Amino acid sequence: MEKIKSISEAFSMQPKHIEVCTDYEHYYDKSQAVKEIKLERIEIGKRCGDPVEELYYVGYNFEGQKIFQYIANTVNVHYGPTTP
């Protein structure tokens, strides 16, 4: 099975590239180190009383806090093998 290793903005002349951190101990801003990126369905509102949901790629740091989210259709996703 493959995990998400990084994402990059798809519609930008200078796209931001975000990678999953492998060397957390030497990362300069530990609160911004990306531990994992997940594809999640997030409710963004309601229409006629029914929930409206959108797919997002969400990044989490090593404390489990959400540090970013991108609408799924606006990024390129790069996968890699999982480590045992």
C-alpha positions in Angstrom: 0.0 0.0 0.0 1.2 3.5 -0.8 0.9 6.6 1.4 0.8 10.2 0.4 4.4 11.5 0.5 3.8 15.1 -0.7 1.4 17.5 -2.4 1.9 20.5 -4.6 -0.4 23.3 -5.8 -1.7 22.5 -9.2 -2.7 25.9 -10.5 0.2 28.1 -9.5 3.1 29.6 -11.4 5.2 29.0 -8.3 3.5 26.1 -6.6 4.0 25.4 -2.9 5.3 21.9 -2.3 4.6 20.2 1.0 6.3 17.0 2.0 5.8 14.5 4.8 8.6 15.0 7.3 10.9 12.1 7.8 13.6 13.7 10.0 11.4 15.3 12.7 14.2 15.8 15.2 16.1 18.2 13.0 13.2 20.1 11.7 13.5 23.8 12.4 9.8 24.5 13.3 8.5 21.4 14.9 4.9 22.7 15.1 4.9 22.9 11.3 6.5 19.6 10.6 4.1 17.5 8.6 3.6 14.0 10.0 0.9 12.8 7.6 -1.4 14.0 4.8 -4.9 12.5 4.6 -7.8 12.8 2.1 -10.8 13.8 4.2 -14.5 14.7 3.5 -15.3 17.9 5.3 -18.7 19.6 5.7 -18.5 23.1 4.3 -22.1 24.2 4.8 -25.7 23.3 4.3 -28.0 23.5 1.3 -31.8 23.2 2.0 -30.9 21.6 5.4 -28.7 18.9 3.8 -24.9 19.0 4.5 -22.6 20.0 1.7 -19.3 18.2 1.7 -16.0 18.6 -0.2 -12.9 16.5 -0.4 -9.7 18.0 1.1 -6.1 17.0 1.6 -5.4 17.7 5.2 -1.9 17.9 6.8 -1.3 17.1 10.5 1.8 17.8 12.6 3.3 15.4 15.1 1.0 16.7 17.9 -2.1 15.7 15.8 -3.0 19.3 15.0 -4.3 20.3 11.6 -1.8 22.6 10.0 -3.3 23.0 6.5 -6.0 21.8 4.1 -6.3 22.1 0.3 -9.4 21.3 -1.8 -8.6 17.9 -3.4 -9.0 19.1 -7.0 -6.4 21.9 -6.6 -3.3 19.9 -5.8 -1.1 17.2 -7.4 -0.5 14.3 -5.1 2.7 12.2 -4.9 2.7 8.7 -3.4 5.4 6.5 -2.0 5.6 3.0 -0.4 4.7 2.7 3.3 7.4 1.8 5.7 6.9 -1.2 8.0 
